[in-house]
Amino acid sequence: MKITKKSPEPFYYQGDKRIGLLLIHGFTGSPAEIRLLGDFLQQKGYAVYAPLLAGHGTSPEEMAKTNQEDWWNSVLEAYEFMKSEGYDQIISIGLSMGGILSLKLAMEKPLLAVIPMAAPIFVHDKRMAFARWIKYIKAYQVKGKKVDQIEENLASYDRTPIKCVESLHRLIKEVKHDLPRVHCPVFIMQGKRDETVIPESANYIYRHISSSTKEIKWYEQSTHILTIDQEREKVFEDLYLFISQISQ
């Protein structure tokens, strides 16, 4: 699948099926990281909407003015948009923080299914737990570069507001505590080589949700951003198969 030019803009594709797919991007990222997946699902006939979360796609300074409530409100607005477009059945698909927000959406709104991809319950960077103090020492953390194949598909920030890391930590803790409130079908997708999220997060989600229909799929060669890593075509096909089975 050809790599496309990155853009932080939201996108919406109308579909000829009755199911709407809501794609939610990750922390400091943008819909660019899920556009290839959106294009794939649109070609399968589905309506796809990938909103831009509050504070994202602009500047780190703008993001620093937002918190988890603002990001959550962006997801609620996107959900209501899909409803207003006539899609009564919605599946939420979220990458990284988007996976956490998708699980939260499943707790609060009717969903046909939820698909968290590389959703963080545990993270490699232990400094996250200390962000509420670190923010008084430094305002931003410079992010490292990823391999070219991934980097050229991103439209994300080169600096992370520490204040927002604190908000993300609170969001993860909230969703972790409330996982038993998830009852809809869940398809958990996780890369074994994830450099951001500890892969055990996937098992934790699986064990603590209340869904009777649930599955984990592991990707041996994939790092954090499953949607643009080397196994992305397999990721897309697995995701499509799950959606097809649920919709029947």
N, C-alpha and C positions, 0 to 999 in steps of 0.2 A: 504494500500500500504506500503510495507516494506521500512524502512529508509535505505539508502545506505551510504557507506563510502564516506566522503567528498574528493574532489579533485579540485584544482583550474584550472585544465587544460581545454582548449577549447575542444569542441566535434563537430563532424560532422557525421550525418547519411544520407546516400543516401535514396531516396524514390522512390516509383513507381507511384507517382502522379506528375502532371505538375507544382504544386505549391511548392515553396520553403519557408520555415519558418525561419526567422532570429530572434533568441532569444538574447536579450541584457541584461546583468546583471546590478546590481546597483553599487552605489558609495562605494568604498573600498571593494567591494565584488568580486565574481568570478562566472564562469559558474556552480559552485557547487550548487548555490541557485536555479538554473533553470533546473538542470539535471533531476529531477523527471518528470518535465513537458516535457522535451525533449524526455525522454524515452517513455512517454505516447503517444506523437504525432508521434513518429517514429513507434510505434506499430499500429497506424492508417494508416500507409503507406506514411506519409509525409517525405520529405527531411527536415532535421533540422540542422541548423548551429548556434552554440553559441560561438562566438569569445571571447577571453580574451582582455579586453580593456587595452590600454597602461598604464603602471604603476601599474597595478593590478596583483595579484597572485604572487608577488615577496616579496617586503618589503615596509614598510611605507616610508623609505628613498628613494627608487626608485620612488614611487608614487609622492613624493614631487618634483621630477624633471619634472612632467607632468602637463598639464592643460587641459581646456575644448577643445582646438583645437586638442590636441593629442587624446583625447577620441573620438572626432568626426571623426578624420581621421581613427581610428580603425573601426568605424561603416561603413564609406564609403568603406574601403577595404573589409569588410565582405560582403557588398552589391554587390560589383563588383565580388567577388569570387562566390557568388551564381549565378550571371549572367553568369559567365564563365563556370559554371557547367551545363548551359542549362536551368535554371529556369527563364523563362521570366516573370512569375507572382510571386511576392514576398509579403509576409505579414510580417511586423515587429512587434514583440511582446517584450515589454520592461518592466522590473521591476524597480520601483523607478527611479533613474537617467536614467536607460535604457528606461523607458517610455518617459522621456523628450527627449532623443536622438532619439527614434522612431518617435515621433511627428516632430522633426526637419527633420528627414529623409523624412517624408511624405511631407514636404514643398519643398524639394530639388530634390527628385527622384520619378519616377512613382512607386506606391505601389498599390497592390490589396486592402489592408486594413492595418490599424494600430491598435494595441491593447496595450494601456498604462495601466499598473497595478501599483496602488499606486504611480502614478506620482506626484511629488511635484510641486505645485504652491505656497502653503502656508505650512510652517513647524512649528512644536511646539517649536523648539529651536530658540528663537529670536536672539541668539548670532551670527547666520549665517550672518546677515546684518552687523555685526561689525568685521567680520573676516579679513578684509583688514587692520584693526588696531591691532587686537589681535595677528596677525602673528608676529608682532615685539616684542611681550611680551613673547609668548610661541610658540614653533614650532609644538607641537602635543597635541591632546586632547585624553585622555584615554577613550575608549569606554566601556560601561557597557555590562554585559553578558545578553543573552536572555535565555529563558527557555530551558531545555535540548533538548526537541524535535526539536527545531529550531537550537540551537547551534551546534548540532552534524551533521547538514546538511550544515553548512557554512564552507567556506574556505576564511575568510576575515581577515582584520587587527584588531589588538587589540588597535591600535592607529591611529588617523586620522590626517593627515597633515593639519594644519590650512590654509596654503597657497592654498591647493586644495579645502577647503571649500569656500574660496573666489572665485575660479574658478567655482565651482558648482553654487554659488549664481549668478554669471554673466550669466551662461548658462540658469538657470531657468528664469531670467529676460528677456533674449533674446527670448526664446520660448514663454513665456507668452505674450509678445508684438506681436509676429508673429502668434499666433494661428489662426487668420482668413485665413491664407494661407493654412490651412489643408482642403482639399476638398474630400479626399477619405473616404470610410466607416470607422467608428471608433467605437470600442467596449471598453468602459472605465470600468475598474474593480477596486473596492475600498473596503477595509475592514473598518468596522465601528469603530473598536477598534485600529486603526492605532496609534501607539505611536510616530511615526516619522513625518508623513505627516498629516496635518489637512484635514480630509475627504472632507471638502468643496472644496478642490482642484478639485475633480472629477466634481462637478457641474460647477465650473468655466470653465474647459476645454470644457464641453458639451455646455455651452452657447456661447463660443467664437469661436469655430471652424466653418468652413463654410460647413461642410459635410451635405449632405441631408440625408444620412443614418448614424445614430448615436444612441448609446444606452449606458446606465449606468447599471451596475450590482453591487449591494451592498452585502457584506458578513458580517452578523451581529456579528459573533464570531471571526472574523479574525483580526489580527494585521497587521504589515507592510509587512512582507514577505509572501504574499499570497500563493506562490508556495510550501511552506513547512509547512504552519500552519494547524490547525485542519480541516479546510474546503477545503483543497487542492483538494480532489477528485471532489467536486462540482465545484470548480474553473476550473479544467481540462475539465470536461464534458461541462460546459457552453462555454468555449473557443472553444472546438471542434465543438459544435453545431453552433456557429457563423461562424467559418471557413467553415464548410460544406455548410451553407446557402449562404455565399458570393461566394464560388467557383462554385455554381450552376448558 
